[in-house]
Amino acid sequence: MTENFVDSILPVEGNKRPIWSVMIPTYNSNEWLADTINSILKQDLGPEIMQIEVVDDASPKDDTKTFVKEIAGERIQCYVQPQNLGLVGNFTDCIKRARGHYVHILHGDDLVEDGFYIKNQAIFESNSEIGAVISRTKYINGDGSFRTMGPALQPFSGLAKIFKERYFSGFGVNTPAVTVRREVYEKVGGFDKRIANLGEDREMWSRISRWFEIGYQHEALAVYRIHEAALSKKIHEDGSVLKDLIKSNEIVSDHFKGTEFEYLFELKREKIARNAQISAAKALKSGNFNAFRVYSMESFRYYRSLKQVYWLSRAIIDKSYK
């Protein structure tokens, strides 16, 4: 159960509301924020239809309010948290501050392609049972150059009947690719506070899919940036990612206990452990002994099997893991 670990999302008061809320959580993201904002403004539907707001998590080195005003004038609101809430807290506050019928949390270093909002809205309007829409994603490097195209969930846009099977079997979904009806957040609550830095999105999309249908946008309209400063890269390097992944998988497993998807989470346990031992071997080879200790020990605690000795030994010997 998540009730004690998620904040309630209260309904929006009043009848005059925008259709969209584009909420941009940031933390020391000014280097890329202009690209993010401009990708939205290219398809701006106007303030009566689209709320656009930057929510800065008390960045110590950025004057985000001034920066946003220089780019967008008065068109985009900017709220700076009086104190740092952390990633999960700031994400949930984005939802609370959103007034639109559809909510998009777009990281301050990611982008959207033209048509993202109009085309996703059409999918929502095609089926009232759809609680969230997932867009196919393309990946770029820190400098904006193309990196790779994400895989397709299915070959067409519309209702994603196979979402849970694919998602729980390893299909990746990044936060910028997801748009959600605000009334769905009002029913399921905010992001789970038990997860610190990674896996909070997987838990949320899984929780939503437990009770609502998922839609899919086959066109790659979400753009995810991979760069050296990314939080996800840093937590991979120090090993803290593993604890969050384990916690996320256990929470999601609880959501689907007793369903036909339950067996997939045991397979996920094994996959997390196997990948952790590969990461442990990489850390050992690079001299990062703290990360090696975290990955190897936490993995053994989570999945007690002699297979782990084999996985770790093979990863250490295998020269392809560097």
Secondary structure, DSSP 8 states (H G I E B T S, - for coil): --GGGS-------SS---SEEEEEEESS-HHHHHHHHHHHHTT---TTTEEEEEEE---SS--HHHHHHHHHTTSSEEEE-SS--HHHHHHHHHHHH--SSEEEE--TT-EE-TTHHHHHHHHHHH-TTEEEEEEEEEEEETTS-EEEE---SSSSSEE-TTHHHHHHTT----GGGEEEEHHHHHHH-S--TT--SSSHHHHHHHHHHHHSEEEEEEEEEEEEEE-TT-HHHHHHHHSTHHHHHHHHHHHHHHHTTTSTTHHHHHHHHHHHHHHHHHHHHHHHHHT-HHHHHHHHHHHHHHS--THHHHHHHHHHH-TT--
